[in-house]
């Protein structure tokens, strides 16, 4: 466990000390110690509602809801469909095809989408040759959020499906036999046997997802930001990058990043307490003595 703990400490916990920048007018040549304190001044963009920050927050919330509503739920549907296949060989082939995109980098994924959906791609070429017009997807700010969600869905749905398949394998087959004897069809078996068997895993993964709900894909979005413009593509992660790295406004970027992290913690704690209220274990449970 030591190498893993060393990585966590070095790249996740020690950098938390850098959040002190959020309360300073940080200048790299002065360092952490020499940069003057400004208190809560850097948080004004949040409290006073800086237009660019509000735009980034709005885009982040929309993409977050799309990803939780679609990207989180579709792997459950895929797992149920795949589990219903009789042929084990076909099941393994389909599973492999679905989770392979997970191992591709975002640069490759975006290049594939650009090649397929771009103006000179095979889809628009076919439509143009048959006088059907063309569809403007790549570079279209109006559908950028849906495009981003589709890319995440194609890349990650198969990988997330594996966890639900593992949970399905733990459901006692005798429960299905008993429900069939009672006259339950396939849909009623899914509702009364399968989904209750998956509930604890669904709750656990949803709580973990809420922890980074406001992280909606920095690399994926920054690679496409120039094509669609800031208004449609600016999210909190790119806002922190554009202000902190590009414009050297380190303090404001650190303040936004700190608040984003605190909101993530609050979402995890709140969702965990809600899970306890519904009788689920969640991430942890405080034992009473």
N, C-alpha and C positions, 0 to 999 in steps of 0.2 A: 504493500500500500504506500510505501514511502515515496516512490516517484510520482504517483498521482497526487499525494498530499503536497509535495513540493511544487508541482505545477499549479495547483489550486492556490497555494499561498503566494506564489510569485506573480501570477498573472490575474488573480481575482481578488485576493484580500489585501495585499500590500498596496495595489493601486488605489484602494479606497481612501488612503491617506491623502491622495491628490485632490480630494474633494474640497480641501481647504482653499483651493483656488477660487471656489465660488464666493468666498468672502474677501477676496483680495483683488486689487487691480494688478493682475499678474503680468510681469514683464520677464521674458525668458532670460535676458541678460542680467537681471537682478536676482533671479532665483526665487524659491518659495520664501526664504527668510527675509530677503531684501524688498520684496514687493509690498507696497503699503496696503493696510487693511481698509476696506470700504464697507464693512458690515453687510447689510442686506441690499445694498444699492444695485447689485447685479440681478436681483430678483424682480426689478421693476418691469422688465419686459413681460413677466408672467402676470404680475399684479395689475399693471396698467393696461395690459392687453396690446402689446406691440402687434401691428397688423400682420407682419410676416410670421411671427410666432403663432398667432391665431390661425393663420392659413395652414401652417405646418401641423398644428394640433388637430384641426378639422380633417385634413387629409389622413392623418394617422388614425383617427377614430373611425373614419369610414372604412379604410383598408382593414383595420383591426376587426370590425364587425363582420366584414365579408369573409375574412380568413377564419374567424371562429365559427361563423355560421355555416360556411361551405367546406373549407379545408379541414376543419376538425371533424365534421360529421360524415363526410364522404368515405373516409377510410373504414368507418363502422359498416357502412352499406357494402363496400367492397369486400370486407371480411365475411359478412353474411352471405353474399353471393358466391364467393370463392369456397366457403365452407360447405355450400350446398352441392358442389360438384361431386359426382360419384367417383370419377377417375382420379386417383392420386397422382398419376403421371401428368395429366392435364393440369391439375391443381398446382403442381410444382412449377410447370412451365409458365403458366399465367402469373404466378406469384413472382417468379424471377423477372419476367418482362416488366411487371409493374414497379418493382422496387429498384431496378437498375438506374433510372434517372437520378436517384438520390446521390449517386457517386459522381455525377457530372458537376463541374464548377458552374457558377452563375454566368461566367463569360461564355461558356459553351452553350448553356441553355438559352441565353438571350440571342446568341448567334443563330441557333436553330429556329427560334421563333421569327427572327428577322428574315431568314431565308424562306420560311414557309409562308409568312403572312405579309411580307413586304410587297411593294408595288411591282417588283419584277419576279416575285416568287411564283411557284407553280399554281397556287390557288387563283391569284389575280390574273395570271397568264391564261389559265383555262377560261375564266370568266370573260376576259377581254376577247379571246378568240371566238367565243360563242355569243358575242354582243350582249352580254349580261351585265355590263358595267363592272366596276371594281369595288372592293371593300377597303376602306381606309382604317386600318387598325394600328399598325406601327407608326408612331409619331402623332397619333390622334389623341389630343389631350382629353377629349370627352369620354373616351373608353379606357383611359390609362389604368384606372383602379381595377377595372374588370380584367384587363390584360395582366396586371401584376398578380392578381388572385389566380388566374388561369395558369400562369407560369409556376406559382408555388404548388398548385394542385397537381400539375403534371409531374413535378419534380419530387414532391414529398408524400403524396397520398399513399403510394405503394409501400413506402418505408413505414409509415405510421400504421398501416394495415397489419403489419406483422405482430404488433403488440396485441391487437384485438384477436388475431388468429390464435395466439398463444393462450389468451383468456378463454376463447371458445373451446379449446382442447381440454380445459379443466372442468367443463360442465359435465355432470354425471349423465351418461346416455340413458340411464334408467328413468330420468325425469321426462325425456322425450317419449319413451315407451309408455310411461304411465299416462301422460297427456294424450297420447294417441288412443289408448284404451278408453279414455274418457270422451273420445270423439273430437279432440282438438285437431284442426287442420294445420297446415304449415304456417299460416300467418298468426294464428292464435298461439302456436308453439313459440314463435319468435317473440310475441308480446309477453307471454306469461312465463317462459322458461329462459330463452336466450338473452333478452335484454336485462332481466333481473340478474342473470349470471354475469353480465358485463358491467353492471352498474358501478361496482367499486372501482374497476379499472377506468371507466369513463370519468368518474368523479376525480380520481387521482390525476389523470392526464389533463383534465380541464383546469384543475388548480395549478398545475405546473405551467400550463399554457398561459394562464392569467398573469403569472409572474413576469413574463416578458411580452405581455399583450401589446405594449406600446412600442415594441421592437418589431418593425414590420419589414425588415430586409434592407439594410443599408447598401450592401454591395449591389444587390439586384436593382435598386432604384437609382443609385448614383450613376450606374452605367447607362441608364436610359433618360436621365434628367435633361440632358442637352437637347434630346430629340423632341420632348414634349413641353419643356419650359418649367420654370420654378413654380408657377401657380398651381399646376396640376400635380406636380410630383414632389414638392417639398414636404418632408415628414420630419419628425423630431430628430431622428438620427442624422439626416442630411443637414438639418438646421444647425445642429451642434457642429458638424464638420465644416459647413460653409462659413459659419461665424468664427469658430475657434481656429481652424487650420488655415482656411483661405484668407479670412479677413483679420485674423490675429486678435479677435475679441474673446480672449481665453476665459475671462471671468464669467461673462454672460453664458457662454456655452457650458461651462462647468455647472452653473446654477441650474440651467435647464436639464442637464443630464442628472444632477442630483435629485431634483424634484421628480423626474421620470422614474428613477430608481426607487424613491420612497413610495410613489404611487403603486409601483409593482409589488412592493412588500405589503402595502395595505390591501391590495387586491388578493394576494395569497392568504393573508391572515383572515380577511373577511370571508373568502370562499371556504377556507378550512372550517371556520366556525359554522357556516351555513351547512356544510357537509355533516358536521356533528349533529346539527339540529334535525337532519333527515336520517340519522342513524348510521352514517358512514364513518369510517375511520379517518379518511382524509390523509393529509401528510403526516400528522402526528396527533396524539391524543394525550392530554394531561391526565395522569392517573391521580385519583384522590386517595389519600391515606388517612 
